[in-house]
Amino acid sequence: MAITGMLVRTLPGQAEAVEKALSAMPELTTYGVHQRNHVVVVADAPHESMEALFRRIDDIPGVLTCVVSSMTLEDEIFPE
């Protein structure tokens, strides 16, 4: 699995609704709203599905952009 940290920037006043929509996606975990219009998110999904996941995030009403802050593929490269 790829573990990806990201900030999802929202339109003013939309962060709570966007966080609710993001938290409903099974491959995402949200960690609250930062600076009123950024939702802190971690994705845990196969790297092959990340591009489609980013498109789904971009399609949520109120989302301006999704910025990746970190990504690791260590679990996929070195499986137990």
N, C-alpha and C positions, 0 to 999 in steps of 0.2 A: 504494500500500500504506500502511496505517496502521502506524506503529511505536509499540508500547506497552510501557512499562516497568512491571513490577509486582512485588509481594511476595506470595508464596503462603504463608499461615500454616498450619502443620500441627499436628496433635496431638503431644504429647511423644513422642519416639522414632520418629516417622514421617517425618521430613524426608528421609532418604536414599531411602526407598522412593518418596516422592512425587516427589523430584527425578528418579529413574529413569523414572517414568511420564511426567513432563512432558517429559523429553529425548527420549522416543520420539515425541512429537507433532511433525510436520515443520515447523509454523509457529512453533515455540518454540525458543529457545536459553536454556539455564540457565547461571547463573554461580555456582553453589555455594550452600551453606547459610550463613545469617547468623544469629547469636545462637541457635543450636541448633534453632530451629523456624520459620525463614523461608527460603524458597527464592527467590532472585533470578532473575527471568525477563524476557526480552524477546520479544514477539510481533511477527511481521512477516506481516500478512495484510490482505486488503481490509477496510475499515471495516465493510462490510455483514455480515461474518462474525464480528465481534468478540463480539457477544452470545452466539452459539452456542458460540464458543470458551470464553468464561467459564463457560458451563454445563457444558461438557466438563471443565474444570478442577475445578469444584465437585463433580463426580461422582466424582473420584478418591478412593479410600478414604484417609482420614487428613487430607484437606484441611478446614480450618476456614473459611477465607475467602481471597479474592483481592482485593488492594488495588492499584488503579492508581496509579502514582506519576507517570507522564507519558504523553502521547500526542501524536503529530504526524501530520497528514494532508498534510504539505507535498508529498510525492511525488504524491498524488492531485490536489491543487489546482494545482500547477505542474509538470505532466509535462514531461519533456525533449523 
